[in-house]
Amino acid sequence: MNRVYPRHAVNLDAGAFGRYLRLLADGELGEGEQLTAFEKAFAEHLGASACVAVASARAGFYLTLKALEIGGGGEVIMPAYTFPSMPAAVVAAGARPVFVDVDPETYNLDPALAREAASKRTRAIVAAHLFGRAADVESLSAICRENDIALLEDCAHSAGVKSGEGFVGTFGEAGFFSFGIGKNMPCFGGGAVTFSDRETAARVCKLVYSSPPPDHLKIHAKVLGALPPWLLTRRSVFPWTLYIAARVLSSMDSDVMDRSVEEPVEETTKFSLRSLGRMANIQAAVGLDQIVELTARNAKLAANGRRLAEAIRDVPTVKAPDIPPGELEHIYLYFRILVPEADRFRKEILRKGIDTQPDDMRNCAGLEAFSDYAAECPVAAGLPAKSIELPNNTSMTQSDVDYVAEAVRETAEKLSNAKPAGASS
């Protein structure tokens, strides 16, 4: 069962778990010297003025909004197509999210629409670099300069991604990074905020250190919770474990596997102040190793993604992601395609060994939780039902990528020739 690929692999090695055991023995899981070292190394790697390690990207986003005093009903322009925790943080900070539609090619914030939405009440624009694709930060930066507002970068999918000659997270006042288990730089969770201004960094740092230190039970849970997905998505293990489970569940029309790796929408639209705080020392220690590997890892992901996008771009019923000119402007961390019948497509391609994931982004402009800020965003509204994620990871060879491309082509052709679901004979 060689031609079987998990929807996503965990970018950790056994050394990360070894670090956990060593720091556990030394009593330095929660606090230690690795935190400061990581902040310095990550800022230097990206070319940022400063970095503050935080419990999560969403926590860092909220704390930065508070540090910049973006509240009191001030408006924050942000993409409608995003993870719901981002607008939830805006609301929690006392500001109003202004949802703007996304570019149909990049799925990032449309600068022309952002310009139209800017007003005297606008305090910031959020540029999300979605799925590893750099947003048009040059255009968004120009809008911010013209209106004397802050540019905030959501880099949760894009650590080490470039826009032109600079790394994302260094173009605005702040950039927010996530080191969760599914990211290109996983550190057993945690996050970081990069800053162009040291004074803002100092204010955020003060807020971070006013929170309690990392809870050891939660640290153990994060590390030990990462072990099963790390092991079960390995090339030698996945075909005989999760893939078999996925085939059985698919035959039963069950979405148990999807739900097991997704946060429920109703939870992501809530923002808990209990999630604020510091990154743990073990997370920073793993992060120091990850920085060393980041450029090579991103280059491999980008090369695989470009090859796959090129191979399927002429399939009539499949919309492949775009291919920007810069080699690291899209690392295809989450390789998303659009297909007419996502559920049927996923079930069919799974039979060919390709595990896929449904869309976990949402059109937040249409969610009930944000009904007070509803907006017409037709591109964002049409994406979640059609978007699926194909495998892309650093263990995949060119032959693997070509196999996935052929499976996409064959699946699309088969479904195009088949009767529509529910059609009578």
PERAJO-V488950 format. One record per pair of residues at least 6 apart in sequence whose C-alpha atoms are under 6 Angstrom apart, sorted by the first residue. I is the first residue (numbers start at 1). J is the second residue. If there is no record, write none. Layout:
BEGIN
i={I;I}
j={J;J}
END
This chain:
BEGIN
i={3;4;4;4;5;6;7;7;7;8;9;10;16;23;29;29;30;30;30;31;32;34;34;34;35;35;38;38;39;39;43;43;46;48;48;49;49;50;50;50;51;51;52;52;53;53;53;54;54;54;54;54;55;55;55;55;55;56;56;57;57;57;57;59;62;67;67;71;71;71;72;72;73;73;74;74;74;75;75;75;75;75;75;76;76;76;76;76;76;77;77;78;78;78;79;79;79;79;80;80;80;80;80;80;81;81;81;82;82;83;84;84;85;85;87;88;88;88;89;99;101;102;102;102;103;108;111;123;124;124;124;125;126;126;127;127;128;128;129;129;130;131;131;131;132;132;132;132;132;132;133;133;134;134;151;151;152;152;152;152;153;153;154;154;155;155;156;156;161;161;161;161;162;162;162;163;169;173;173;174;174;175;175;176;176;177;177;178;179;179;179;179;179;179;180;180;185;187;187;187;188;188;188;190;208;208;211;214;232;298;300;301;301;302;302;305;308;309;313;318;318;319;319;320;335;335;336;336;337;337;338;338;339;340;342;356;356;357;357;358;359;359;359;363;363;365;365;366}
j={353;239;353;354;354;355;355;356;391;391;233;230;286;29;281;282;214;280;281;281;281;281;284;285;281;284;284;288;51;52;50;51;167;170;196;195;196;194;195;198;193;194;192;193;191;192;279;60;191;192;278;279;190;191;277;278;279;190;191;176;177;178;191;276;89;203;204;93;94;95;94;95;95;96;95;121;123;95;96;97;121;122;123;97;98;122;123;124;125;98;125;99;125;126;99;100;101;109;99;100;101;363;364;365;362;363;380;361;362;361;268;269;268;269;97;269;270;271;271;365;377;108;109;110;110;135;140;149;149;150;151;151;152;153;153;154;153;154;135;155;157;157;333;334;157;158;330;331;332;333;329;330;163;329;172;173;172;173;174;175;169;175;175;176;176;177;177;178;167;168;328;329;168;328;329;329;175;195;196;194;195;193;194;192;193;191;192;191;185;186;187;189;190;191;186;189;290;283;286;287;222;223;283;279;277;278;277;280;238;331;394;331;394;331;332;332;405;320;320;338;339;337;338;337;389;390;388;389;387;388;386;387;386;386;386;389;390;388;389;388;384;387;388;380;381;374;375;374}
END
